[in-house]
Amino acid sequence: MSIVLSPRLDTAAAAPLRQSLQKLIEAGAPVAIDAAAVDQIGQACLQVLAAARAAAVARCLSWQVAFPSVAMVEAGEIAAIDVLTAA
């Protein structure tokens, strides 16, 4: 299953994002994320993605972020949080 990220990932979006990712990981499903539409991503959502990535890797699940937007890449670089690679 793929999760399509919304353009605005602010603090309010963190809890629903966490729940969606948690369901996939608990089901043992590979995690595929479409990040092409992301225009804005805050620290809370970066942290949710980083924690989900760590959980997926710990369970030997596939982690893929497809088409990361420039905004997402830059936010991750500024925060020094890698959510794009599988480890």
CORDAJO-V697830 format. One record per residue. N is the residue number from 0. RES is the residue in one letter. OMEGA is omega in radians with two decimals (999 if undefined). D_LAST is the distance of its C-alpha to the last C-alpha in Angstrom with 1 decimal. Layout:
((N & RES & OMEGA & D_LAST) (N & RES & OMEGA & D_LAST))
//
This chain:
((0 & M & -3.14 & 20.3) (1 & S & 3.04 & 19.2) (2 & I & 3.10 & 19.5) (3 & V & -3.12 & 21.2) (4 & L & 3.13 & 20.8) (5 & S & -3.13 & 24.1) (6 & P & -3.10 & 25.2) (7 & R & 3.12 & 25.6) (8 & L & -3.14 & 23.0) (9 & D & -3.10 & 25.0) (10 & T & 3.13 & 25.4) (11 & A & -3.13 & 27.5) (12 & A & -3.05 & 24.7) (13 & A & -3.10 & 22.2) (14 & A & 3.10 & 23.9) (15 & P & 3.10 & 24.3) (16 & L & 3.12 & 20.7) (17 & R & -3.13 & 19.6) (18 & Q & 3.14 & 22.1) (19 & S & -3.14 & 21.0) (20 & L & -3.14 & 17.3) (21 & Q & 3.11 & 18.5) (22 & K & 3.12 & 20.9) (23 & L & -3.08 & 18.3) (24 & I & 3.12 & 16.1) (25 & E & 3.10 & 19.3) (26 & A & -3.13 & 20.6) (27 & G & -3.10 & 17.6) (28 & A & 3.03 & 17.3) (29 & P & -3.11 & 14.4) (30 & V & 3.09 & 13.5) (31 & A & -3.07 & 14.6) (32 & I & 3.04 & 15.5) (33 & D & -3.06 & 18.1) (34 & A & -3.06 & 18.0) (35 & A & -3.02 & 20.8) (36 & A & -3.04 & 23.5) (37 & V & 3.07 & 21.9) (38 & D & -3.09 & 24.5) (39 & Q & 3.07 & 23.9) (40 & I & -3.12 & 21.1) (41 & G & -3.10 & 21.8) (42 & Q & -3.11 & 20.0) (43 & A & -3.14 & 20.5) (44 & C & 3.03 & 18.7) (45 & L & 3.14 & 15.8) (46 & Q & 3.09 & 15.7) (47 & V & 3.13 & 16.1) (48 & L & 3.13 & 13.2) (49 & A & 3.12 & 10.9) (50 & A & 3.12 & 12.5) (51 & A & 3.09 & 12.3) (52 & R & 3.13 & 8.6) (53 & A & 3.13 & 8.5) (54 & A & 3.13 & 11.4) (55 & A & 3.13 & 10.2) (56 & V & 3.13 & 7.3) (57 & A & 3.13 & 10.1) (58 & R & 3.13 & 12.5) (59 & C & 3.10 & 10.7) (60 & L & 3.09 & 11.2) (61 & S & 3.10 & 10.3) (62 & W & -3.13 & 8.9) (63 & Q & 3.01 & 10.5) (64 & V & -3.10 & 12.2) (65 & A & 3.04 & 15.2) (66 & F & 3.13 & 17.5) (67 & P & 3.14 & 16.4) (68 & S & 3.08 & 19.6) (69 & V & 3.14 & 20.4) (70 & A & -3.13 & 21.1) (71 & M & 3.13 & 17.6) (72 & V & -3.12 & 15.9) (73 & E & 3.13 & 18.6) (74 & A & 3.10 & 18.4) (75 & G & 3.12 & 14.7) (76 & E & 3.13 & 15.6) (77 & I & -3.11 & 18.7) (78 & A & -3.08 & 17.2) (79 & A & 3.10 & 14.3) (80 & I & -3.14 & 11.9) (81 & D & 3.08 & 8.8) (82 & V & -3.02 & 9.1) (83 & L & -3.06 & 8.8) (84 & T & -3.09 & 5.5) (85 & A & 3.09 & 3.8) (86 & A & 999 & 0.0))
//
